[in-house]
Amino acid sequence: MSSSLPLAPELSVASTSPSATALEGHPAELELSPRLHNRDLAPTRLEGRRWGGYSIFALWTNDVHNIANYSFAMGLFALGLGGWQILLSLAIGAALVYCFMNLSGYMGQKTGVPFPVISRIAFGIHGAQLPALIRAVIAIAWFGIQTYLASVVLRVLLTAVWPQLSAYDHDSLLGLSSLGWVCFVAIWLVQLVILAYGMEMVRRYEAFAGPVILLTVASLALFMYFKADARIAWSVAEPLTGYEMWRNIFAGGALWLAIYGTLVLNFCDFARSSPCRRTIRVGNFWGLPVNILVFASITVVLCGAQFQIDGKVIDSPTQIVASIPDTTFLVLGCLAFLIVTVAVNIMANFVAPAFVLSNLAPRHLNFRRAGLISATLAVVILPWNLYNSPLVIVYFLSGLGALLGPLYGVIMADYWLLRKGRINVPELYSENPAGAYHYTRGVNLRAVAAFVPAALLAIVLALVPNFHSVAPFSWLIGAGIAAAVYLLVAPRHGHYHDVSGECIAVDHSSH
């Protein structure tokens, strides 16, 4: 049964027709479908939004300085890129991520809606399940894997403090030891507790964790710099030159963008709680380009100092932490990386599937229930087995990841180039066949037609060995082709209304 909500007269004005006094072609009352609407999916009221510049900066600080990103950047050093080349490569990636993240964030800030609802604009009120589910499957798998990796750090920490616990680390139940299970469940429960208090608690935790990891990695860099007698190696013995050097520089930048291919889609889940565009722009500037350059500098110092000391190339900052002889500092280092791994996991892999599953059954699943289901699924798939299977990581998760570029291309082309940002937010929750986003039985077949060929090409480029040289650019190529095809097949002269969602919005604290 649908609920009827009268639209406020001042919100029923089409921006494309300044003299209009009512939304043309629509009834006086808008029916909010329970198949499309609940309080968690509803727009966030502009007044009282709390994700300010620092909150966004802290969000990105956690994500930029996570262990996986350091492993990626250290891999560039191992490939033969020198210090300035790594800085240039990551600067290119930072510029791309900053621009694309702003485009996504502005959408969320204006409309106040999460990613599954944003997807309804281009793909239709029911077709939006396609991009939402692709994003959710990737997130659930990685949520389980990251929870497992965090539990490994906790296991190291516990056995460093109480060595006798290692006796419980040699048996196996479904591929995990008794101590491993205890650590995994503990980390899993901590994340559930944070999510149980909603997005405001997520904001507070991210704000706490950001400075912790920034201070930790900066301290590690100083420790290694002085350990190497204030001298660092700027490259490995035989650095790359010429064409191969420049290809790896640009490939590194493109791969850095691909790493953010998940969050660049659903950044609106966080930006919907920001008060204005400037907040997003400033928070993103300090949190992405500036933060990434700090991250790149720390990477160069860590790799260069270690190579100066013993000629070895490290592949993770945890190797440095593990080598610290003092147990107290070892524990503090492990604790810091544990805190940031949980922070990254929540923002990148927990929030998205919670909104997506809520979007599947809004009548029955709110944000918290959906989060519990997605967390449970992350345990059922036994993520440590996935992580230890290269085939699963490379072909399944990387294949799904290649689909994110084409999804981004379609959604951005529709919002920015076709509609020029004019969105009728209340109709995103209506099943009225005459509604703006009903298309063909709730699915925009043109968007699907643009997505499919671009997605197939992106998968081929990402996974087929013969295309190894262009594989790093598969996300960008997929996004560009999907956007171009969509603009070719979409109607170019539609009449798009711009209607605020304030009339059906809920307080920030409700999420």
N, C-alpha and C positions, 0 to 999 in steps of 0.2 A: 504494500500500500504506500503510495507516494504522499509526501507531505507538501502542502502548498505554502508558499512564502511570497507575500506581496513585495514587489520591487519598489524601493524608494524612488520617487520621481526623479530626484537629482542624479540617481545612478542609472537611470534608464535612457540616457542620452547617447546617441551614436556620435563618436568624435568625428566621423567622416561627414557628418551633416550638422553643422553648428546650430542650425535653426530648428532641429528636431526636438520635440518635447516628449516623445515616447519611443520605445524601441519598436521599429516598424516590423509588422508581420508576426508579432508575438503577443500572446495573451497577457492580460494585466497581471496574472499570477503565474509564477514559475513553479513547476512541480519538481521537487528534489527527489530523485529516484533512490530508494534504499539500496539498490544494486550498485549505485555510484557514489553514495555519500554517507559519511559518518563524521563525527567531530574531529577525528584525526586526519581525515582527508580534506576537511573543509579549509577554506582560505584562512590565513592568520590575520587578525585585525592589525592594522598599521600601528595604532596606539599601543604602546607597551611592549613592542618588539625589543629583545634584549641582546641579540647577537651583534655587538658593536665591533669596532675595528680590532680591538685587542682579542676578542673571542675568535675572530676569523684568523688573525695572526697566529694565535696559539694552536688553532686547529691545524694549520699548515705546518707549523713548527714540528708538531708530533709526526705528521705524515712525511715531511721532507727528511727528517733525521732518523727514520726507522732503519732497522738492521738490513732489510732487503735492499733499500736504496743505496746504502753504503757498499753492499756487496756488488751492486750494479756498477757504481762509479769506480770502485777499486778494480773491477774487471776491465775498465777502459785503460787504466794504468798498466795492467797485465798485458793488454793487447799491444802496447807500445806507444800510447799517447803520453806526451809529456805534460808537465804542470800547466803551462799556458793553454795547451790544446784541450785538456780536460775542462779548464775554466771556460774556454770558448764554446765547447760542445754543450756544456750544461747551461751556459748563458743563452744559447740558441733555443734549447729545450724550455728554459724558464720563460723566455719571451712568448713562445707558442702557448705554453700552458696558461700564462697570465691572460693573454688575449682571449683564448677559448673559454677559460673559467669565468671571465667577466661576462661574456655573452650568456653563458648558462646562469650565472648568478643574477644578472639583471632580470631575467625571465622570472626567477623565483621571487625576487624582491617585489616586482610589480604585481604579480598575480597572487602571491602568498600561498601557492599550492605546492605539494610535493611532486616528485618525478612521475609517478604513475598517472597523476592528473594532468601534468604538463604534456605527457605523451598523447593524451586524448586530442590535443589541438591538431596535430598532424596525422595521427593514425586513426582517430575516431574514438568514440566513447567505449567501444568494445575492442577495437583493433589495438588499443593501447596496451592490452595485455601482452602482446608480442614483445615490444621492447622492455616492458617491465619484467617479464619472466626471464628473458635473457640476462638482464642485469641481476636478478635475484639468484638464479642458478649459480652464476659466477661468484656472487657474494657469499652464498651459503657454503660453497666448497672452500673458498678461501677463509671464511670465518673459522671453519673447523681446522684448517691447516695452521692458521695463525694462532689459534688457541693451543694447538699442540706444540708449536714452536715456543710459545710463551711458557708452557708447562715444562719444556726442556730447560729453559733458563731457571725456572723455579727449582727444578730438580738439582741443577748444578749448585744453586745457592744453598739448598738444604743440606746437600752432602758436604759442602764446604764447611758449614757450621757444625753439623752433626755427622761425621764420617760413618758412624755405625748404621745410618739409614741406607747406605749403599748395599747392605745385605738384602734389601727388599727390591733391588733394581735388576735382579737376574732371572726372575721367573717371567712367565708370559701368559696373558689372558687376552685373546683376540688381537695379539700383536703388540701388547703394551704391558709393561711390568706393573707390579702392585704399586710401587712408588710412583710410576708414571701415571697410573689411573688416579691416584690421590691428587697429584699435581694438576692433571688435566681437569678433573671435576672441580677442583678449587678455583682455577682460573675461569672456568665456564660459569660457575656460580657468581663470582665477583662481577662478571660482565652482565649477567642477568639482573643482579641487584641494581646496577647503575641504570640499565634500561627500564627497570620497573618504575623508576621515578621520572621517566619521560625525558624529552629533549632538553629541558632546563638542567637536569642533572648531567646530561651529556656535555652541555656547554661548560658547566662548572668543572667537570673532571678534565676536559681538554685544556681549560685555562690553567689548571693546576699542573698538568703533566708537561705542558710546553716548556716552561722555564727549567724544569728538572732535566729534561734530555739535552737542552741547549747547554746548560752548565756542565753536564756530564761529558759530552763530546768535546767541548772546548777544553775541559780539564785534561782529557785524554790526549788531545793534540799538544798541549803544553808539556805534559809528562813525556811524550815521545820526542818532542823537539829538544828538550834538555837532555834526555837520555842519549840522543844522537849527537851530543856536544854542539847543539845549535847549528847543525849542518844537515841538509836533506838532499837526497838525490832527486833531480827534477824529472828523471825518466829512467826506464830500464836501460840495460847496457846497449841495446840496439833499437832506438826509437824509430817509429814509422816516419816516412818522408813522402813527398810528392802526392800522387793521386790517391794512394792507399791511406795516407794520413788524412786528407781532406774528406774522403768517403767516410772514414770512421768518425770524424768530427761531426759531420752532418747526420750520419746514422745514429750516433749517440744522442744528438738532440731530438731526432724523430722518435727514438725509442723512449726517451724521457717523457715525451708527450703521450706515447702509447701506454706507459706505466700509469699515467693519470687518466687513461681512457674511461675508467669506471667512474671516478669522481667528477670528471668533467660533464658526465651525463646527469648525475644526481646531486650536484652541488646545490641545486635549488632546494633540496631537503633542508639545508642549513640557511641558505640565503633568504628563504621565505620569512625568516625571523629577524631579518636586518631592517633597520628603519629607512634607509635610503641608498641610492646608488653609490654615493660618495663613500659610505661606510664599506661597501663591498670593494670598491676600487682601491681605497687606502689599505684596508686589511689584506687584500690580495697582493698589493704591491710589496708590503713589508713581509708578508708571509710566503710569497712565491719568489719573485726575482731576487730580492735582497737576501732572503733566507737561503735560497738555492746557491747563490754565490758564496755565502758563508759556509754552507755545506760542502761545496766544491773545494774551497780553500782548506777546510779541515781534512777532506779526503786526500788532497795532495800532501799535506803535512804528515798524516798518518802513514800513507804509502811510502812517501819519500824518506821519512825517518827510519822506518823499518828496513827499507832497502839499503839505506846508508849503514845501518848497524850490521846486518848479516847477509845482505844480498837476496833476501827473500821477499816475495810479494804476498802480502796478506789479502784475504778475501772477505774479511768481516772484522769490525771493531771488537767483537766479542772475543776474538783471539788475543787481542791486547789485554782485555779485562781478565781473561783466564790466566794470563801469564803474570799478573800482579802478585808479588810474593806475600803482601800483607793481607791477611784474611778480612780485616775490616773494610779495606778499600775494595777488595774483591766482591764482598757482599753488597757494598754500596753501588758498585758498578752494575752488578747483576740486577739489583733492585730497580735502578734507573731504567735499564733496558726492558725490564718486566713491565714497569709502569707505562712506558711509551708503546710497547707492543700491544698492550690492552687498549690504550687510547686509539691507536691506528686501527685496530681490529673493529672497535665500536663504530668509528666514523666511516670506515671504508666498507665494512662487511656486515654490520649488524643493522644499522639504521635503514639501509636500502631495502633488504628483504622484508623487514617489518612493515614498511609502508606498502610494499608490493603484495604481500599476503593479505593485508588489510583491504587492499584494493580488489582482491579476488572475491571476497565475501564481506563487504562493509557492514552488513546487517549483523553478522555474528562475530567478526574479528576486529577488535580495536588494535591500536599500536602495540600494547603490552602482550595481548594474547598472540598476535601474529609474531612478535619477537620471540616468544617462548617456543612456538612451533618451529620457526627457522633455526633457533638454537638447538632444538632437539634433533632436527634433521641433520645438523652439522655433526652431531655425535653418532647418529645411526650410520652415516657413510664411512665411519672409521677413518678419519682424515689422515692419520699417520701412515696408513697403507697407501692412500692417494699420493702423499708427499714422497714416499719411497718408490713410486712407480713413475719413471720418466715418461712412459707412453701416455699416462693419464695427464700429466702436467703439460707435455708438449702438444699432444694432439687434441685432447678434449678441452682443457682449460684455455690453451692458446688459440685453439680454433674458435671457441666461443668469444674469446677476447677480440678476435679479428672482426667480429660482427659489430663491435661497439662504434667503430668509426663510421660505417654507413648509417647506423641509427642516429648518431650525432649530426651527420650531414643532412638527413631528411628533416629532423626536428628543427635545426637552426635555419635551414633554407625556408621552411614553411613559416616560422615565426618572424624572422628578421627581413627576408627578401620578398616573401609573398605577402604577408599580412602587415608588414612594417610595424609589428608590435601591437596591433589592434586585436584585443582578445575580449570576447564576451565571457567573463569568468563564470557567472551563474549557470550558463548553458552547458558548461562542462559537466554538470551534475544532472542534466535533463535527458530523458529518453524520448522526448517529443520528436517524432519523425521529421518535423519541420525545423528542428534545432540545427544550429550552426555546425555541430560536430557529429551529427548522426550519419552523414554520408550514405553508404549503402549498408543498411542494417547494422549501423554502428561501426563500420569498417571503411577506412579510406583506401580503396583499392589502388589508387595512384601512388600513395605512399609505399604500399607493399610492393608495387611494381618497380619503384625506384630502388627500394632496399634490396630486393632479392639478387639482381645481377651484380650490384656493387658488393654485396656480402660474399657471394660466391667467388668473385675475383679476389677479394681481400683474403679469404681463406686459402686460396691457391697460392697467392704471393707469400703468405705467412708460413705455410707448411710444406710446400713442395721444394725439395732441395735445389732444383735447377734455378729457382728464383732467389737464391740465398742473398745475392747482392742487393736486391730491392726489398727483401723481407722487412727490414727495419722501417720502411716507409709505407707498409701496407695499411696502417691506420689512416694516415693522411690521404693516401690514394683512394681508399674505400670511402672516406668522408667526402672527398671532392667529387668523385663520380656519382655517388648517391645524391648529393645536392644538385649537381648539374642535370641528372636525369629527372629528378623531381620537378625542377623548374621547367623542364621541357614538357612534361605531361600534365602538370597542374594548370588549372584555369588561371590566367594571368590578370583578369579584370574583374575579380569578385568584389562584392561590396561587404567590407568587414567592419563590424561594429566594435567599439571599444567600451566595454561596460565593466566597472569595478566590481570586485567581489565583496566589498565592505558590508553589503546588505545581508550576506550570509556568513560573514566571517566570525571566528571565535577568538578568544583571548590566547595569547602566546602560552600562558600557563596551562591551557587545556591540552597541549600536546605532550 
